Amino acid sequence: MPRRASGAAPAPAPARNGEISYWMSDLGPVPVGEPLAVDAEADVVIVGAGYTGLWTAYYLAERDPSLSIVVLEQHRVGYGASGRNGGWLTNTITGGHDGYAAKHGVEAVRAFQTELNATVDEVLAVCAREGIDAEATKGGSLLVARNEAQRRRVAKYVDHAEKWPEEGVVELSAAESRARVNVAETRGGLWQPHCARIHPAKLALGLADAVRRRGVRIYENTRVTDIEQGVARTEHGVVRARHVLRATEGFTTRLPGRKRDWLPLNSSMIITEPLTDDMWAEIGWQGFETLEDLSHVYAYAQRTPDGRIAIGGRGTPYHWASRFDTDGLTDEATWSSLSALVREWFPVIGDVGIAHTWSGVLGVPRNWRATVQYDAETGLGAAGGYVGTGVTATNLAGRTLADLVTGADTPITRLPWVGQRTRRWEPEPLRWVATRVIYGAYRWADRSEFRGLTHTSRVARIADVISGR
Ligand SMILES: Cc1cc2nc3c(=O)[nH]c(=O)nc-3n(C[C@H](O)[C@H](O)[C@H](O)COP(=O)(O)OP(=O)(O)OC[C@H]3O[C@@H](n4cnc5c(N)ncnc54)[C@H](O)[C@@H]3O)c2cc1C
């Protein structure tokens, strides 16, 4: 990979690159809020104005309108993954079911899955209630097998679905899968209903408006340099509060003492120009399912209401010493690989242009499991580590943090991700070398499977074990 259809001309460069994301640009100019100007006091201070921080503020203000709540954001609302993601509002348990079941029992994991299914609907209900037009369509999620090894992996997912029926996954024949979305070389598929496609930035900014309407103060261009019990220090002043909550996800590595907590992994995306009606007639995709295939280096896609395809996944997964992209700027190898992939899935789109490419950063814990933490004694809390599946989980995390901070003992405060901890990532150069080796292995495994290997490559299995995925 990339594997361009033979004879096809190289795709032209994207019209726009970086600028946070297509989704943020699509909103047009949105003024950035004022920074913190002087020291302040509050009941709760939240660091980070992505979905986690905003949902936490939203539910705290709802649970107890008398609370004074401050949100501090280093750049602007939605600057992080929340303004850049693939727009899958889906029911995934980050890190999977089995690891949690081994530690917490099967029933706890069933409750977790049921809650995540309901969380998809909770997000849609809040959008309706608050007048947030996130362009949501709940069409479920389609996973497609495109070679023999991938087709055989479907059986593994079917076994898993029998064990965890709450997830709602059903097997599709190749014809059934193609009837939904006509992906080239489809050999079978899986579908589950608990997923909606959304416009990520419209959700983030709409939520920020809803939060402000409830009296929450959001300060933008205000970077927090340190967090301690009772205080968040910024470049402009300090905010003192009984409760200090960290919602910094992939950027957490920059905070003092947290360099090795969550690995900042990059994910990159492109979005096409609108396709023609003839192309859509060939592709189908009338149900707006979110879409991915069973490659090891997976790719995820959605169809937008105005007829574009947004697809993401490949690229440089990790930069030396946890360095970040500049406002989502993406290298040519990455966007051209994604551009080749979308044409491979849908040859009918020919040389349709790429409107925009961008990248973002996710937080990956050593055990690949997200977490919600709160210490009632110190008032310190945090949520994150969602890997690539936080759009729904952030809502549940925000509700859970709100319950924990207000001292409510509820079913969601007892879910298995609450309070769980994991070991830290290895120091450099091990971290950099291991990430490169693992992703190289996944790419190698995908190539072998597309060249005719009929079972899952052993190399991929070994990479899974090493990465702890
Ligand atoms: C390209 C891409 C595609 C993805 N696709 C999907 C998908 O389709 N479905 C899905 O479920 N998940 C997806 N994800 C993951 C999902 O977007 C995230 O899990 C989710 O948005 C995390 O929200 P968050 O609020 O915790 O983090 P973020 O959105 O990253 O927010 C953290 C915020 O904290 C701010 N911040 C950080 N440090 C500081 C500081 N020191 N001081 C002040 N502010 C600070 C940042 O600027 C940022 O705004 C994707 C992620 C990426 C990057």
The ligand as a Gaussian input file, in Angstrom:
#p B3LYP/6-31G(d) Opt

LIG

0 1
 C       -8.375000      11.984000      12.768000
 C       -9.189000      11.404000      13.898000
 C      -10.315000      10.635000      13.616000
 C      -11.082000      10.114000      14.656000
 N      -12.261000       9.475000      14.352000
 C      -13.074000       9.071000      15.353000
 C      -14.357000       8.554000      15.057000
 O      -14.809000       8.554000      13.923000
 N      -15.110000       8.091000      16.093000
 C      -14.664000       8.122000      17.383000
 O      -15.369000       7.656000      18.283000
 N      -13.479000       8.684000      17.691000
 C      -12.688000       9.181000      16.715000
 N      -11.517000       9.799000      17.021000
 C      -11.198000      10.005000      18.434000
 C      -12.081000      11.093000      19.037000
 O      -12.107000      12.211000      18.195000
 C      -11.530000      11.467000      20.411000
 O      -11.516000      10.308000      21.221000
 C      -12.353000      12.525000      21.137000
 O      -12.591000      13.627000      20.316000
 C      -11.607000      12.941000      22.400000
 O      -12.183000      14.098000      22.927000
 P      -11.412000      14.858000      24.082000
 O      -12.226000      16.028000      24.439000
 O      -11.081000      13.903000      25.177000
 O      -10.027000      15.267000      23.441000
 P       -9.708000      16.460000      22.412000
 O      -10.795000      16.683000      21.466000
 O       -8.343000      16.190000      21.876000
 O       -9.693000      17.721000      23.343000
 C       -8.645000      18.020000      24.220000
 C       -8.606000      19.534000      24.297000
 O       -7.729000      19.908000      25.343000
 C       -6.991000      21.021000      24.912000
 N       -5.766000      21.037000      25.710000
 C       -4.793000      20.105000      25.727000
 N       -3.816000      20.433000      26.578000
 C       -4.186000      21.605000      27.137000
 C       -3.591000      22.468000      28.088000
 N       -2.417000      22.180000      28.633000
 N       -4.251000      23.591000      28.436000
 C       -5.451000      23.906000      27.892000
 N       -6.059000      23.134000      26.974000
 C       -5.443000      21.991000      26.603000
 C       -6.743000      20.748000      23.438000
 O       -6.405000      21.910000      22.715000
 C       -8.064000      20.152000      23.019000
 O       -8.979000      21.124000      22.547000
 C      -10.713000      10.330000      16.016000
 C       -9.584000      11.094000      16.296000
 C       -8.825000      11.632000      15.256000
 C       -7.616000      12.474000      15.589000

